[in-house]
Amino acid sequence: MNESSVLIREASWTHDRDLLCKVRLEVFVQEQQVPQSLELDGLDPTAVHFLALIHDQPVGTARLLPSGQIGRMAVLIPFRNQGIGEKLLQATVARALELGYARIFLHAQVSAADFYLRNGFHPYGETFEEADILHQAMRYKEEG
């Protein structure tokens, strides 16, 4: 894969639901054993979604809720550690800033906390369990 073969685009839950779910169900439900009822939490229709595509095939997702919470960041295993997650996160943060959200935050799986630290997020509060996975609340702080 080269950088130019990855397309990050805003997605519509109405039109892109199958593509978004394909990635999320594979990563969260199959790989991480999150119950599907927790993964599909009913908040998707209110969210701004992003898809990472390679040759029109979905390889990653992210969503932004009206509260400013970023979530459902997922990249399929064969495509990890290639900058796709970073591009998804940057697109999501940029959209949150465009929308004027006063607070941009997420619940990072502890195993991914360093990724978010490198991308401008800072931890706050104690770790907690969500879907039997240890998480850390993190908030975005603009540089400057």
DSSP file with accessible surface (Angstrom, degrees, kcal/mol):
  #  RESIDUE AA STRUCTURE BP1 BP2  ACC     N-H-->O    O-->H-N    N-H-->O    O-->H-N    TCO  KAPPA ALPHA  PHI   PSI    X-CA   Y-CA   Z-CA
    1    1 A M              0   0  103      0, 0.0     2,-0.3     0, 0.0    53,-0.0   0.000 360.0 360.0 360.0 137.8    0.0    0.0    0.0
    2    2 A N    >   -     0   0   94      1,-0.1     3,-1.9     0, 0.0     4,-0.4  -0.840 360.0-104.7-116.9 162.7    1.2    3.5   -0.7
    3    3 A E  G >  S+     0   0  118     -2,-0.3     3,-1.4     1,-0.3    -1,-0.1   0.847 116.9  56.4 -51.2 -40.4   -0.1    6.7    0.8
    4    4 A S  G 3  S+     0   0  108      1,-0.3    -1,-0.3     3,-0.0     0, 0.0   0.667  95.0  66.4 -73.1 -13.3   -2.0    7.8   -2.3
    5    5 A S  G <  S+     0   0   26     -3,-1.9    50,-0.7    49,-0.1     2,-0.5   0.579  85.6  85.5 -84.0  -6.4   -4.0    4.6   -2.4
    6    6 A V  E <   -A   54   0A  17     -3,-1.4     2,-0.5    -4,-0.4    48,-0.2  -0.839  59.1-168.4 -98.8 126.5   -5.8    5.5    0.8
    7    7 A L  E     -A   53   0A  91     46,-2.9    46,-3.0    -2,-0.5     2,-0.5  -0.965   3.5-165.0-112.9 125.3   -8.9    7.7    0.5
    8    8 A I  E     +A   52   0A  40     -2,-0.5     2,-0.3    44,-0.2    44,-0.2  -0.956  22.1 165.7-106.3 124.4  -10.4    9.1    3.7
    9    9 A R  E     -A   51   0A  80     42,-2.4    42,-2.7    -2,-0.5     2,-0.2  -0.983  42.2-104.3-139.8 152.2  -13.9   10.5    3.2
   10   10 A E  E     -A   50   0A  92     -2,-0.3     2,-0.3    40,-0.2    40,-0.3  -0.517  44.4-154.7 -68.8 141.1  -16.9   11.6    5.2
   11   11 A A  E     -A   49   0A  10     38,-3.3    38,-1.1    -2,-0.2     2,-0.5  -0.845  11.6-129.9-122.0 157.3  -19.5    8.9    5.1
   12   12 A S     >  -     0   0   40     -2,-0.3     4,-3.7     1,-0.1     5,-0.2  -0.918   7.8-146.5-107.5 128.9  -23.3    8.9    5.5
   13   13 A W  H  > S+     0   0   27     -2,-0.5     4,-0.9    34,-0.3    -1,-0.1   0.906 102.3  52.0 -59.0 -38.8  -24.9    6.4    7.9
   14   14 A T  H  4 S+     0   0  118      1,-0.2    -1,-0.2     2,-0.2     3,-0.1   0.936 123.8  24.9 -63.8 -46.4  -27.8    6.2    5.6
   15   15 A H  H  4 S+     0   0  156      1,-0.1    -2,-0.2     2,-0.1    -1,-0.2   0.744 130.7  37.4 -93.5 -25.6  -25.8    5.4    2.4
   16   16 A D  H  X S+     0   0   21     -4,-3.7     4,-2.6     1,-0.1     3,-0.4   0.236  75.3 116.1-113.6  13.6  -22.6    3.9    3.8
   17   17 A R  H  X S+     0   0  119     -4,-0.9     4,-3.1     1,-0.2     5,-0.3   0.884  76.8  51.2 -52.6 -45.9  -24.0    1.8    6.7
   18   18 A D  H  > S+     0   0  138      1,-0.2     4,-2.0     2,-0.2    -1,-0.2   0.907 112.3  46.2 -62.2 -41.0  -22.9   -1.6    5.2
   19   19 A L  H  > S+     0   0   56     -3,-0.4     4,-1.4     2,-0.2    -1,-0.2   0.922 115.0  46.7 -67.0 -44.4  -19.4   -0.4    4.6
   20   20 A L  H  X S+     0   0    0     -4,-2.6     4,-2.4     1,-0.2    -2,-0.2   0.938 114.2  47.5 -62.3 -45.7  -19.0    1.1    8.1
   21   21 A C  H  X S+     0   0   13     -4,-3.1     4,-3.1    -5,-0.3     5,-0.4   0.853 102.9  63.2 -66.7 -34.6  -20.5   -2.0    9.7
   22   22 A K  H  X S+     0   0   98     -4,-2.0     4,-1.5    -5,-0.3    -1,-0.2   0.944 112.0  36.1 -55.3 -49.0  -18.3   -4.3    7.8
   23   23 A V  H  X S+     0   0    0     -4,-1.4     4,-2.7     2,-0.2     5,-0.3   0.953 119.2  48.3 -70.0 -49.9  -15.2   -2.8    9.4
   24   24 A R  H  X>S+     0   0    1     -4,-2.4     4,-2.7     1,-0.2     5,-0.8   0.903 112.2  47.7 -63.1 -41.5  -16.6   -2.2   12.8
   25   25 A L  I  X>S+     0   0   38     -4,-3.1     5,-2.7     3,-0.2     4,-0.5   0.909 113.3  49.1 -68.1 -37.5  -18.2   -5.7   13.2
   26   26 A E  I  <>S+     0   0   68     -4,-1.5     5,-2.2    -5,-0.4    -2,-0.2   0.946 120.9  34.7 -64.9 -45.9  -14.9   -7.3   12.1
   27   27 A V  I  <>S+     0   0    3     -4,-2.7     5,-1.5     3,-0.2    -2,-0.2   0.966 130.7  26.4 -75.0 -54.1  -12.8   -5.3   14.5
   28   28 A F  I  <5S+     0   0   19     -4,-2.7     6,-2.8    -5,-0.3    -3,-0.2   0.939 130.4  31.4 -81.7 -46.6  -15.0   -4.8   17.5
   29   29 A V  I  X<S+     0   0   31     -5,-0.8     4,-0.6    -4,-0.5    -3,-0.2   0.959 130.6  28.7 -80.7 -51.0  -17.3   -7.8   17.5
   30   30 A Q  I  4<S+     0   0  128     -5,-2.7    -3,-0.2     2,-0.1    -4,-0.2   0.972 131.3  31.6 -76.0 -53.3  -15.2  -10.6   15.9
   31   31 A E  I  4<S+     0   0   73     -5,-2.2    -3,-0.2    -6,-0.3    -4,-0.1   0.934 132.7  28.2 -72.7 -47.6  -11.7   -9.5   16.9
   32   32 A Q  T  4<S-     0   0   50     -5,-1.5    -1,-0.2    -6,-0.2    -3,-0.2   0.448  98.0-126.6 -99.7  -0.9  -12.3   -7.9   20.3
   33   33 A Q     <  +     0   0  148     -4,-0.6    -4,-0.2     1,-0.2    -3,-0.1   0.799  48.0 161.6  62.7  31.4  -15.4   -9.8   21.3
   34   34 A V        -     0   0   12     -6,-2.8    -1,-0.2    -9,-0.1    -2,-0.1  -0.695  49.0-105.6 -78.0 132.0  -17.5   -6.7   22.0
   35   35 A P    >>  -     0   0   62      0, 0.0     4,-2.1     0, 0.0     3,-1.3  -0.357  22.1-128.4 -59.0 137.9  -21.2   -7.7   22.0
   36   36 A Q  H 3> S+     0   0  105      1,-0.3     4,-2.8     2,-0.2    -7,-0.1   0.844 108.1  62.3 -58.3 -32.8  -22.9   -6.5   18.8
   37   37 A S  H 34 S+     0   0  100      1,-0.2    -1,-0.3     2,-0.2    -3,-0.0   0.810 108.2  42.7 -64.9 -28.8  -25.6   -4.8   20.9
   38   38 A L  H <4 S+     0   0   90     -3,-1.3     3,-0.3     1,-0.1    -1,-0.2   0.853 113.4  51.5 -81.1 -38.8  -23.0   -2.5   22.5
   39   39 A E  H  < S+     0   0    5     -4,-2.1     2,-1.3     1,-0.3    -2,-0.2   0.939 110.9  47.5 -64.6 -47.0  -21.2   -1.9   19.2
   40   40 A L  S  < S+     0   0   45     -4,-2.8    -1,-0.3    -5,-0.2    -4,-0.0  -0.702  75.5 165.0 -95.9  84.0  -24.4   -0.8   17.4
   41   41 A D        -     0   0   55     -2,-1.3    -1,-0.1    -3,-0.3    -2,-0.1   0.307  54.5-108.1 -91.6   4.8  -25.5    1.5   20.1
   42   42 A G  S    S+     0   0   60     -3,-0.1     4,-0.1     1,-0.0    -2,-0.1   0.426  97.1 100.0  86.2  -3.7  -28.2    3.5   18.3
   43   43 A L    >   +     0   0   75      1,-0.2     3,-1.3     2,-0.1     4,-0.5   0.580  52.7  91.5 -91.0 -10.1  -26.1    6.7   18.1
   44   44 A D  G >  S+     0   0    3      1,-0.3     3,-1.5     2,-0.2   -31,-0.2   0.848  76.2  60.7 -58.9 -37.9  -24.9    6.3   14.6
   45   45 A P  G 3  S+     0   0   93      0, 0.0    -1,-0.3     0, 0.0    -2,-0.1   0.796 108.0  46.5 -62.4 -22.3  -27.7    8.2   12.9
   46   46 A T  G <  S+     0   0   84     -3,-1.3    -2,-0.2    -4,-0.1     2,-0.2   0.507 100.9  90.9 -93.2  -5.1  -26.7   11.4   14.8
   47   47 A A  S <  S-     0   0   16     -3,-1.5     2,-0.5    -4,-0.5   -34,-0.3  -0.515  73.6-126.1 -95.9 158.2  -22.9   11.0   14.1
   48   48 A V  E     - B   0  64A  26     16,-2.7    16,-2.7    -2,-0.2     2,-0.3  -0.897  38.2-157.5 -93.8 127.3  -20.6   12.2   11.4
   49   49 A H  E     -AB  11  63A   1    -38,-1.1   -38,-3.3    -2,-0.5     2,-0.4  -0.795  12.1-159.7-111.3 154.2  -18.8    9.2   10.0
   50   50 A F  E     -AB  10  62A   9     12,-2.7    12,-1.5    -2,-0.3     2,-0.4  -0.980   4.0-161.6-131.2 143.3  -15.5    8.7    8.2
   51   51 A L  E     -AB   9  61A   0    -42,-2.7   -42,-2.4    -2,-0.4     2,-0.5  -0.966  10.1-150.3-121.8 140.6  -14.4    5.8    6.0
   52   52 A A  E     -AB   8  60A   0      8,-2.6     7,-3.1    -2,-0.4     8,-1.3  -0.956  26.2-173.3-104.3 127.3  -10.9    4.8    5.0
   53   53 A L  E     -AB   7  58A   7    -46,-3.0   -46,-2.9    -2,-0.5     2,-0.5  -0.957  21.3-168.6-125.9 141.5  -11.0    3.1    1.6
   54   54 A I  E >  S-AB   6  57A  16      3,-2.3     3,-2.0    -2,-0.4   -48,-0.2  -0.991  87.9 -16.4-125.0 119.0   -8.4    1.4   -0.5
   55   55 A H  T 3  S-     0   0  151    -50,-0.7    -1,-0.1    -2,-0.5   -49,-0.1   0.918 128.9 -55.6  50.2  46.8   -9.5    0.7   -4.1
   56   56 A D  T 3  S+     0   0  131      1,-0.2    -1,-0.3    -3,-0.0    -3,-0.0   0.521 112.8 122.3  66.5   7.7  -13.1    1.3   -2.9
   57   57 A Q  E <   -B   54   0A 117     -3,-2.0    -3,-2.3     2,-0.0     2,-0.2  -0.877  66.9-119.5-100.6 130.7  -12.8   -1.4   -0.2
   58   58 A P  E     +B   53   0A   4      0, 0.0    -5,-0.2     0, 0.0     3,-0.1  -0.491  42.4 158.5 -71.1 130.4  -13.4   -0.2    3.4
   59   59 A V  E     +     0   0A   3     -7,-3.1    17,-2.7     1,-0.3     2,-0.3   0.445  61.9  18.8-126.2 -10.2  -10.4   -0.7    5.7
   60   60 A G  E     -BC  52  75A   0     -8,-1.3    -8,-2.6    15,-0.2    -1,-0.3  -0.994  55.8-169.3-160.3 158.1  -11.1    1.8    8.5
   61   61 A T  E     +BC  51  74A   0     13,-2.4    13,-2.3    -2,-0.3     2,-0.3  -0.959   5.7 175.5-144.1 162.4  -13.8    3.9   10.2
   62   62 A A  E     -B   50   0A   1    -12,-1.5   -12,-2.7    -2,-0.3     2,-0.3  -0.947  12.1-156.5-158.1 156.6  -14.3    6.6   12.8
   63   63 A R  E     -BC  49  71A   6      8,-2.6     8,-2.5    -2,-0.3     2,-0.5  -0.982   6.7-152.3-138.9 155.5  -17.3    8.6   14.0
   64   64 A L  E     -BC  48  70A   1    -16,-2.7   -16,-2.7    -2,-0.3     6,-0.2  -0.988  15.5-152.2-127.0 118.4  -17.9   11.9   15.7
   65   65 A L    >   -     0   0   12      4,-2.9     3,-2.5    -2,-0.5   -18,-0.1  -0.519  30.8-109.0 -87.0 159.3  -20.9   12.4   18.0
   66   66 A P  T 3  S+     0   0   74      0, 0.0    -1,-0.1     0, 0.0   -19,-0.1   0.750 117.8  65.5 -59.2 -20.5  -22.7   15.7   18.5
   67   67 A S  T 3  S-     0   0   63      2,-0.1    36,-0.1    34,-0.1     3,-0.1   0.591 121.7-106.1 -74.8 -11.4  -21.2   15.7   22.0
   68   68 A G  S <  S+     0   0    0     -3,-2.5    37,-2.0     1,-0.3     2,-0.5   0.451  74.4 142.7  95.7   3.4  -17.7   16.0   20.5
   69   69 A Q  E     - d   0 105A  45     35,-0.2    -4,-2.9    -4,-0.1     2,-0.4  -0.675  39.2-152.6 -83.9 127.4  -16.8   12.4   21.3
   70   70 A I  E     +Cd  64 106A   2     35,-3.1    37,-0.6    -2,-0.5     2,-0.3  -0.793  33.2 142.4 -92.3 138.3  -14.8   10.6   18.7
   71   71 A G  E     +C   63   0A  16     -8,-2.5    -8,-2.6    -2,-0.4     3,-0.1  -0.923  32.9  61.9-159.8-175.6  -15.3    6.8   18.7
   72   72 A R  E     +     0   0A  48     -2,-0.3     2,-0.6     1,-0.2   -11,-0.1   0.809  59.8 169.5  52.9  34.8  -15.5    3.7   16.6
   73   73 A M  E     +     0   0A  28    -11,-0.1     2,-0.3    -3,-0.1   -11,-0.2  -0.672  11.9 158.8 -73.6 117.9  -12.0    4.2   15.4
   74   74 A A  E     -C   61   0A   5    -13,-2.3   -13,-2.4    -2,-0.6     2,-0.4  -0.992  26.1-176.8-148.8 137.1  -11.2    0.9   13.7
   75   75 A V  E     -C   60   0A  16     -2,-0.3   -15,-0.2   -15,-0.2     5,-0.1  -0.999  36.9-110.1-131.9 132.7   -8.7   -0.3   11.1
   76   76 A L    >   -     0   0   11    -17,-2.7     3,-2.2    -2,-0.4     4,-0.4  -0.301  34.8-109.6 -60.8 145.3   -8.7   -3.8    9.8
   77   77 A I  G >  S+     0   0  101      1,-0.3     3,-1.6     2,-0.2    -1,-0.1   0.848 114.0  54.3 -48.0 -49.2   -5.7   -5.9   10.9
   78   78 A P  G 3  S+     0   0   88      0, 0.0    -1,-0.3     0, 0.0    -2,-0.1   0.700 111.8  47.1 -65.0 -12.0   -3.8   -6.1    7.5
   79   79 A F  G X  S+     0   0   56     -3,-2.2     3,-0.6   -20,-0.2     5,-0.4   0.309  85.4 116.5-111.8   6.9   -3.9   -2.3    7.2
   80   80 A R  T <   +     0   0   75     -3,-1.6    -4,-0.0    -4,-0.4    -3,-0.0  -0.345  68.4  27.7 -75.9 159.3   -2.7   -1.3   10.7
   81   81 A N  T 3  S+     0   0  172      1,-0.1    -1,-0.2    -2,-0.1    -4,-0.0   0.801  92.0 102.2  60.7  34.0    0.5    0.6   11.4
   82   82 A Q  S <  S-     0   0   66     -3,-0.6    -2,-0.1   -80,-0.0    -1,-0.1   0.153 101.6 -96.9-127.3  12.4    0.4    2.2    7.9
   83   83 A G  S  > S+     0   0   28      3,-0.0     4,-2.0     4,-0.0     5,-0.1   0.431  92.1 116.9  89.3   0.0   -0.9    5.7    8.9
   84   84 A I  H  > S+     0   0    1     -5,-0.4     4,-2.6     2,-0.2     5,-0.2   0.933  75.6  49.4 -69.2 -45.0   -4.6    5.0    8.2
   85   85 A G  H  > S+     0   0   15      1,-0.2     4,-2.7     2,-0.2    -1,-0.2   0.910 110.5  51.7 -60.4 -40.1   -5.7    5.5   11.8
   86   86 A E  H  > S+     0   0   76      1,-0.2     4,-2.8     2,-0.2    -1,-0.2   0.923 110.0  48.5 -63.5 -42.7   -3.8    8.7   12.0
   87   87 A K  H  X S+     0   0   53     -4,-2.0     4,-2.2     2,-0.2    -2,-0.2   0.904 112.1  49.4 -64.9 -40.6   -5.5   10.0    8.8
   88   88 A L  H  X S+     0   0    0     -4,-2.6     4,-2.2     2,-0.2    -2,-0.2   0.934 112.8  47.2 -61.6 -46.1   -8.9    9.0   10.1
   89   89 A L  H  X S+     0   0    2     -4,-2.7     4,-2.9     1,-0.2     5,-0.3   0.925 111.2  50.7 -63.7 -44.1   -8.3   10.7   13.4
   90   90 A Q  H  X S+     0   0  105     -4,-2.8     4,-2.5     1,-0.2    -1,-0.2   0.911 111.1  48.7 -61.0 -42.0   -7.0   13.9   11.8
   91   91 A A  H  X S+     0   0   28     -4,-2.2     4,-2.1    -5,-0.2    -1,-0.2   0.905 112.9  48.1 -64.1 -39.5  -10.1   14.1    9.5
   92   92 A T  H  X S+     0   0    0     -4,-2.2     4,-2.3     2,-0.2    -2,-0.2   0.930 112.9  46.4 -69.2 -44.6  -12.4   13.6   12.5
   93   93 A V  H  X S+     0   0   10     -4,-2.9     4,-2.6     1,-0.2     5,-0.2   0.930 111.2  53.2 -63.2 -43.4  -10.7   16.2   14.6
   94   94 A A  H  X S+     0   0   44     -4,-2.5     4,-2.5    -5,-0.3    -1,-0.2   0.915 109.8  48.2 -59.4 -41.3  -10.6   18.7   11.7
   95   95 A R  H  X S+     0   0   64     -4,-2.1     4,-2.3     2,-0.2    -1,-0.2   0.912 109.8  52.0 -66.5 -40.7  -14.4   18.2   11.2
   96   96 A A  H  <>S+     0   0    0     -4,-2.3     5,-2.3     1,-0.2     4,-0.3   0.912 111.2  47.6 -61.5 -41.1  -15.0   18.7   15.0
   97   97 A L  H ><5S+     0   0   62     -4,-2.6     3,-1.3     1,-0.2    -2,-0.2   0.917 110.2  52.2 -66.7 -41.5  -13.1   21.9   14.9
   98   98 A E  H 3<5S+     0   0  138     -4,-2.5    -1,-0.2     1,-0.3    -2,-0.2   0.872 108.1  51.9 -59.9 -38.1  -15.0   23.1   11.7
   99   99 A L  T 3<5S-     0   0   69     -4,-2.3    -1,-0.3    -5,-0.2    -2,-0.2   0.532 115.3-120.5 -77.3  -6.8  -18.2   22.4   13.6
  100  100 A G  T < 5 +     0   0   57     -3,-1.3    -3,-0.2    -4,-0.3     2,-0.2   0.727  43.1 177.8  78.1  22.8  -17.0   24.5   16.5
  101  101 A Y      < -     0   0   59     -5,-2.3    -1,-0.2     1,-0.2     3,-0.1  -0.412  22.8-152.7 -62.7 129.1  -17.2   21.8   19.1
  102  102 A A  S    S+     0   0  113      1,-0.2     2,-0.4    -2,-0.2    -1,-0.2   0.757  82.0  35.9 -73.1 -24.3  -15.9   23.3   22.4
  103  103 A R        -     0   0  127    -36,-0.1     2,-0.5    -7,-0.1    -1,-0.2  -0.996  61.8-174.4-137.0 127.7  -14.8   19.9   23.6
  104  104 A I        +     0   0    9     -2,-0.4    36,-3.1    36,-0.4     2,-0.3  -0.993  26.5 149.9-122.0 122.5  -13.3   17.0   21.6
  105  105 A F  E     -dE  69 139A  12    -37,-2.0   -35,-3.1    -2,-0.5     2,-0.3  -0.917  21.5-171.1-147.2 169.4  -12.8   13.8   23.5
  106  106 A L  E     -dE  70 138A   4     32,-2.6    32,-2.7    -2,-0.3     2,-0.7  -0.972  29.8-118.9-156.9 166.1  -12.6   10.0   23.3
  107  107 A H  E     - E   0 137A  53    -37,-0.6     2,-0.3    -2,-0.3    30,-0.2  -0.933  38.8-160.3-111.1 101.0  -12.4    6.9   25.3
  108  108 A A  E     - E   0 136A   1     28,-2.6    28,-2.7    -2,-0.7     2,-0.2  -0.643  22.8-116.7 -86.2 136.5   -9.2    5.2   24.2
  109  109 A Q  E >>  - E   0 135A  36     -2,-0.3     3,-2.5    26,-0.2     4,-0.5  -0.537  32.8-122.1 -61.6 135.0   -8.5    1.6   24.7
  110  110 A V  G >4 S+     0   0   60     24,-2.6     3,-1.4     1,-0.3     4,-0.4   0.872 112.4  61.5 -54.2 -35.3   -5.5    1.7   27.0
  111  111 A S  G 34 S+     0   0  111     23,-0.4    -1,-0.3     1,-0.3     3,-0.1   0.725 110.2  41.1 -64.4 -18.5   -3.5   -0.3   24.4
  112  112 A A  G X> S+     0   0   31     -3,-2.5     4,-1.5     1,-0.1     3,-0.6   0.360  82.4 104.3-108.7   4.8   -4.0    2.5   22.0
  113  113 A A  H <X S+     0   0   17     -3,-1.4     4,-2.5    -4,-0.5     5,-0.2   0.867  77.1  56.0 -59.2 -38.3   -3.5    5.5   24.3
  114  114 A D  H 3> S+     0   0  111     -4,-0.4     4,-2.4     1,-0.2    -1,-0.3   0.882 103.2  56.2 -62.1 -37.7    0.0    6.2   23.0
  115  115 A F  H <> S+     0   0   41     -3,-0.6     4,-0.6     1,-0.2    -1,-0.2   0.939 110.7  43.7 -56.9 -46.5   -1.4    6.6   19.5
  116  116 A Y  H ><>S+     0   0   23     -4,-1.5     5,-2.3     1,-0.2     3,-0.7   0.880 109.9  56.0 -70.7 -36.5   -3.8    9.2   20.7
  117  117 A L  H ><5S+     0   0   73     -4,-2.5     3,-1.5     1,-0.2    -1,-0.2   0.923 105.7  52.0 -58.0 -44.6   -1.1   11.0   22.8
  118  118 A R  H 3<5S+     0   0  173     -4,-2.4    -1,-0.2     1,-0.3    -2,-0.2   0.685 108.8  53.8 -64.4 -18.5    1.0   11.3   19.6
  119  119 A N  T <<5S-     0   0   23     -3,-0.7    -1,-0.3    -4,-0.6    -2,-0.2   0.037 128.9 -85.4-111.3  26.3   -2.0   12.9   17.9
  120  120 A G  T < 5S+     0   0   13     -3,-1.5    21,-2.0     1,-0.3     2,-0.3   0.571  85.1 127.3  91.7  10.1   -2.7   15.7   20.4
  121  121 A F  E   < -F  140   0A   0     -5,-2.3    -1,-0.3    19,-0.2    19,-0.2  -0.774  38.6-160.1-102.5 148.1   -4.9   13.9   23.0
  122  122 A H  E     -F  139   0A  64     17,-2.6    17,-2.5    -2,-0.3    -5,-0.0  -0.986  19.5-116.5-129.2 137.7   -4.2   14.0   26.7
  123  123 A P  E     +F  138   0A  67      0, 0.0     2,-0.3     0, 0.0    15,-0.3  -0.307  30.7 179.0 -72.0 152.2   -5.6   11.6   29.4
  124  124 A Y        +     0   0   56     13,-2.2    13,-0.5     2,-0.1    -2,-0.0  -0.984  44.6   5.8-147.7 150.5   -7.8   12.7   32.2
  125  125 A G  S    S-     0   0   60     -2,-0.3     2,-0.2    11,-0.1    -1,-0.0  -0.067  94.8 -46.7  72.6-176.9   -9.4   10.8   35.1
  126  126 A E        -     0   0  166      1,-0.1    11,-0.4    10,-0.1    -2,-0.1  -0.485  62.1 -96.7 -86.5 158.4   -9.0    7.2   36.0
  127  127 A T        -     0   0   67     -2,-0.2     2,-0.3     9,-0.1     9,-0.2  -0.354  46.8-176.0 -69.2 157.3   -9.0    4.2   33.7
  128  128 A F  E     -G  135   0A  65      7,-2.2     7,-3.6     5,-0.1     2,-0.4  -0.965  25.7-104.2-151.3 162.4  -12.3    2.4   33.4
  129  129 A E  E     +G  134   0A 132     -2,-0.3     2,-0.4     5,-0.2     5,-0.2  -0.783  30.8 174.5 -97.6 136.4  -13.8   -0.7   31.7
  130  130 A E  E >  S-G  133   0A  75      3,-2.3     3,-1.6    -2,-0.4    -2,-0.0  -0.977  79.2  -8.6-137.2 123.6  -16.1   -0.4   28.7
  131  131 A A  T 3  S-     0   0   35     -2,-0.4     3,-0.1     1,-0.3    -1,-0.1   0.868 128.6 -60.8  54.3  39.4  -17.2   -3.7   27.0
  132  132 A D  T 3  S+     0   0  143      1,-0.2     2,-0.4   -98,-0.1    -1,-0.3   0.728 115.9 114.6  61.4  23.4  -14.7   -5.5   29.3
  133  133 A I  E <  S- G   0 130A  35     -3,-1.6    -3,-2.3   -23,-0.0     2,-0.2  -0.989  72.6-115.4-123.9 133.4  -11.8   -3.5   27.8
  134  134 A L  E     - G   0 129A  79     -2,-0.4   -24,-2.6    -5,-0.2   -23,-0.4  -0.495  41.1-175.7 -70.7 129.3   -9.7   -1.1   29.8
  135  135 A H  E     -EG 109 128A  13     -7,-3.6    -7,-2.2   -26,-0.3     2,-0.4  -0.873  21.0-150.7-125.3 160.2  -10.1    2.5   28.6
  136  136 A Q  E     -E  108   0A  27    -28,-2.7   -28,-2.6    -2,-0.3     2,-0.2  -0.999  22.2-128.4-130.3 126.2   -8.7    5.9   29.3
  137  137 A A  E     -E  107   0A   8    -13,-0.5   -13,-2.2   -11,-0.4     2,-0.3  -0.545  34.7-179.1 -70.4 137.5  -10.7    9.1   28.8
  138  138 A M  E     -EF 106 123A   1    -32,-2.7   -32,-2.6   -15,-0.3     2,-0.3  -0.991  14.1-156.1-140.0 146.9   -8.7   11.6   26.7
  139  139 A R  E     -EF 105 122A  96    -17,-2.5   -17,-2.6    -2,-0.3     2,-0.3  -0.937  21.0-116.8-125.3 152.9   -9.4   15.1   25.4
  140  140 A Y  E     - F   0 121A  59    -36,-3.1     2,-0.5    -2,-0.3   -36,-0.4  -0.645  24.0-169.5 -88.6 136.5   -7.9   17.0   22.5
  141  141 A K        -     0   0  106    -21,-2.0     2,-0.1    -2,-0.3   -38,-0.0  -0.979  19.8-132.5-127.3 117.0   -5.9   20.2   23.1
  142  142 A E        -     0   0  134     -2,-0.5     2,-0.2     1,-0.1   -22,-0.0  -0.401  23.9-119.5 -64.0 142.0   -5.1   22.3   20.1
  143  143 A E              0   0  153     -2,-0.1    -1,-0.1     0, 0.0     0, 0.0  -0.547 360.0 360.0 -76.7 149.7   -1.5   23.4   19.9
  144  144 A G              0   0  126     -2,-0.2    -2,-0.0     0, 0.0     0, 0.0  -0.589 360.0 360.0 107.9 360.0   -0.8   27.1   19.9
